[in-house]
């Protein structure tokens, strides 16, 4: 139990295992943000949208930070994870505000974002969709849906 308390990601449901990768499903699924960053960067370069290149970089940083957060854990990984989230939020605000005219998101982007937010809320530790020892983790699926929503938003821009 003391190892559980020492790991920073205990609120994300998946049971923490001993070793370098504390939460395997959440760790691997975090790479979805890195993949999203690559896809967004390609779109941004192709379409000449430099503000979305910042989103791409922030998504990749968030992915690496999330791998560290769910993998080894520790205060440093929480700092990297949280810095990536702040950078991602700020860059998204800048990218969506830089677009003229401002276009509303597609139904696909809204659906992916809504599903990601709902799953994040419902699959937290103690939540109705939390199954700590299951190989299928709601938080892991949240990572995939959130990354897909970012790519969809970049496609919409």
C-alpha positions in Angstrom: 0.0 0.0 0.0 2.9 2.4 0.7 4.0 2.1 -3.0 0.5 3.0 -4.0 0.6 6.2 -2.0 4.1 7.0 -3.4 3.0 7.0 -7.0 1.5 10.2 -8.3 -1.1 8.7 -10.6 -3.2 6.8 -8.1 -6.3 8.9 -8.9 -6.3 7.5 -12.4 -7.8 4.1 -11.3 -5.3 1.6 -12.7 -3.6 -0.3 -9.9 0.1 0.7 -9.5 2.4 -2.2 -10.2 6.0 -2.4 -8.9 8.8 -1.5 -11.3 9.5 1.2 -13.8 6.0 1.2 -15.4 3.6 1.6 -12.6 0.4 1.8 -14.7 1.1 -0.1 -18.0 -2.2 0.6 -19.8 -2.2 4.3 -18.9 1.5 4.6 -19.8 1.3 3.0 -23.2 -1.9 4.9 -24.1 -0.1 8.2 -23.3 1.9 7.7 -26.4 -1.3 8.7 -28.3 -0.5 12.3 -27.5 2.9 11.9 -29.1 1.3 10.4 -32.2 -1.3 13.2 -32.2 1.6 15.7 -32.1 3.2 14.2 -35.1 -0.1 14.2 -37.1 -0.9 17.7 -36.1 2.5 19.0 -37.0 2.2 17.4 -40.5 -1.2 19.0 -41.0 0.0 22.4 -39.7 3.1 22.4 -42.0 1.1 21.4 -45.0 -1.6 24.0 -44.4 0.7 26.8 -43.3 -0.7 27.1 -39.8 2.2 27.9 -37.4 0.0 28.2 -34.3 -1.0 24.6 -34.7 2.7 23.6 -34.8 2.8 24.9 -31.2 -0.2 22.6 -30.4 1.7 19.7 -31.9 4.8 20.4 -29.8 2.7 20.7 -26.6 0.8 17.5 -27.4 4.1 15.7 -27.7 5.4 17.1 -24.5 2.2 16.2 -22.7 2.5 12.6 -24.1 6.1 12.3 -22.8 5.0 13.8 -19.5 2.1 11.5 -19.2 4.3 8.4 -20.0 6.6 9.6 -17.1 3.6 10.3 -14.8 2.0 6.9 -15.3 5.2 5.0 -15.7 7.8 5.7 -12.9 5.8 8.5 -11.3 7.4 10.9 -8.9 7.3 14.6 -8.4 9.4 15.4 -11.5 7.0 13.4 -13.7 4.0 15.3 -12.2 5.7 18.5 -13.0 6.4 17.5 -16.6 2.9 16.2 -17.0 1.3 19.3 -15.6 3.6 21.6 -17.7 2.5 19.8 -20.8 -1.1 20.2 -19.9 -0.7 23.9 -19.4 1.2 24.3 -22.6 -1.4 22.3 -24.5 -4.3 24.4 -23.2 -2.5 27.7 -23.9 -1.4 26.6 -27.4 -5.0 25.4 -28.2 -6.4 28.7 -27.1 -3.9 30.6 -29.2 -4.4 28.3 -32.3 -8.2 28.5 -32.2 -8.2 32.2 -31.5 -5.7 32.8 -34.4 -8.1 31.3 -37.0 -10.0 33.9 -39.0 -12.8 33.4 -39.5 -13.4 31.3 -36.3 -15.1 28.1 -37.3 -17.0 26.0 -34.9 -15.7 22.5 -34.2 -17.0 19.6 -36.3 -19.5 17.2 -34.8 -16.7 14.6 -34.8 -14.5 16.9 -32.6 -17.3 17.6 -30.3 -18.2 14.0 -29.9 -14.6 12.9 -29.3 -14.1 15.7 -26.8 -17.4 15.0 -25.0 -16.6 11.2 -24.8 -13.1 11.9 -23.5 -14.3 14.3 -20.8 -17.1 11.9 -19.7 -14.7 8.9 -19.6 -12.1 10.9 -17.7 -14.7 11.8 -15.1 -16.3 8.3 -14.8 -13.2 6.2 -14.7 -11.3 8.0 -11.9 -10.4 6.0 -8.8 -13.6 5.3 -7.0 -15.7 6.2 -10.1 -18.4 3.9 -11.5 -16.1 2.8 -14.4 -13.0 2.2 -12.4 -11.8 -1.4 -12.4 -8.3 -1.1 -10.9 -6.9 -4.5 -12.0 -8.6 -4.7 -15.5 -6.3 -4.7 -18.5 -8.8 -2.3 -20.1 -8.6 1.1 -18.4 -11.0 4.0 -18.8 -8.2 6.5 -18.3 -6.2 4.8 -21.0 -9.1 5.1 -23.4 -9.5 8.7 -22.3 -5.9 9.3 -23.5 -6.7 7.9 -26.9 -10.0 9.8 -27.3 -8.4 13.1 -26.1 -5.5 12.7 -28.6 -8.0 11.9 -31.4 -10.0 15.0 -30.5 -6.9 17.1 -30.8 -6.2 15.7 -34.3 -9.8 16.2 -35.2 -9.7 19.8 -34.0 -6.5 20.5 -36.0 -8.2 18.9 -39.1 -11.2 21.3 -38.6 -8.9 24.4 -38.5 
